[in-house]
Amino acid sequence: MLQAAMIGIAGVLLALQIKAVKPEFAVYLSIATSVFLLFLAAQRLEIVVESVKLIQNSISIHSSYIQVLLKIIGITYIAEFASDICRDAGYAAIAGQIGVFSKLSILAVSMPIITALLDTIHGFLGG
C-alpha cells in the first residue's frame, strides 16, 4: 500500500507541475499513473482470486457462483477506474454513463444467481 500511495502522490505532484506548462500532458501523466496503479492492484487481485478458490474448495460452493462474484468484482473495479479517469479529465457525464452501464452489467451478470435464489425460495414455500 505504501508503494501505491507513493506512486500516486508522485504522479499527482508531477502532474501539478506540468499542468502549468502543458495541461494536456498533465492529463496523460495522470492516466499513465492510474494505469500503473491498476497493474499493481491486479497483482493483489490474484491473491484474492486464489483465496476465493480455496474457500470454494473448502465449503463446496457451486463454481458458477464464484465466477459471477469474480466478474462482479472485475466490472466494479474497471468501471470505477474508467469513470475516475473521465471525471478527472473533466468529462463527468461520460463518467456517469460508465457508472450506469456498470450497474446494468452487474445486474445482468447476477441474474442466474437471482433466479436460483428465487427457485430455492419457491421450493421452500412448497411451490
N, C-alpha and C positions, 0 to 999 in steps of 0.2 A: 504494500500500500504506500509506503514511503517513497518508493521509486516512482510510482504512478503520480503521486502528488508533486514530486519534484519536477517531473517531466511536464506536467500540466502547468505548474507555476512558471517554469522556464518558457514554455510556449506562449503563455499569456504575456509575460514581460517582453519577450521579443516582438510579439505582435503589436503591443502598445507602442514600442519604439518605432517599428516600421510604419505603423498607421499614420504617423505624422508626415512621412515622406511619400509613401505609396500605399494608400488604403487597400487597393486590390490585393497586394502582396500579403497584407495582414490577414485577409480572409483565407488566402491559400495556406499560410502558415498555420492558421487555426485549424483548418481542415486536415492538414498533414499531422498535426499534433493529435487530433482526435482519432485519426486512423491508426496512428502508432499506439495510442492508449487502447483502442479496440483490439488490436492484436495481443496486447498484454492481458486484457480481460479474457480473450479467447483461451489463453493458456489456463487461466483459473477455471474457466467453464469446463475444460476437460476433466478437472478434478471433481467437479460437481457431477458430471455425467457418470464417471466411474463410481462415485458414491451412490448415485441413484440406482445403478445397475446392481451394486452389492445389496442394497435394500430390497430391490425387486427379487433377487435370488433368495434372500433370507425369509421374506414373508409371502412369497408366491402371489405377486400381483400380475395380472394379465399384461403381457408386453405391449399391447396396443395402447394401454393407458399411460404407460411410461413414455411411449413415443409421442403421444399427444401432449403430455406435460413438457417434454423437451422442445417440441415445436412451439408451444405457447411461450416458453422462456425465450426461444430464439426470436420469435416475432416481436415480443416485447422489447428485447434489447436492441434489435435492429431499428425498430420504429423510433425508439427513444433517441438513438444515435442520430438517425437521419433528421428527425424533427428538430433536435437541438442545433444541428448544423444549419438547417434552414432558418431557424429563429435567430441564430447569431448573425447570419448574413442579411437579416432584415426582411425575410420572407415568412412572416408569421402565418399568413393564410395558407401557404403550402404546408407549413409545419402542422397546422390544424388538420388539414386534409390527410396527411400521413397518419395522424393520430386516429382519425375516424376510420380510415382503411385498416389500420392495425386492429382496432376493436372488432370490426366486422370479420377480419381474418381469424381472430381468436375465437369468435363465436362459431364460425364455420368449421374450424378445426375441432372444436369441442363438442359438436353436435352428436357424434357417435357415443360419447360418454353420457351426455344428457339423455339420449334415448335409452341407453342401457339402464341408467338410473330410474327413469320412468317405468321401464319394463319390470325392474325389480320391485318398485313400489306397487305397481299394479299386481304383481304376483303375490305380494304380502297381503294385499287387500282382498285377495280371493277373486280377482277379475278374470 
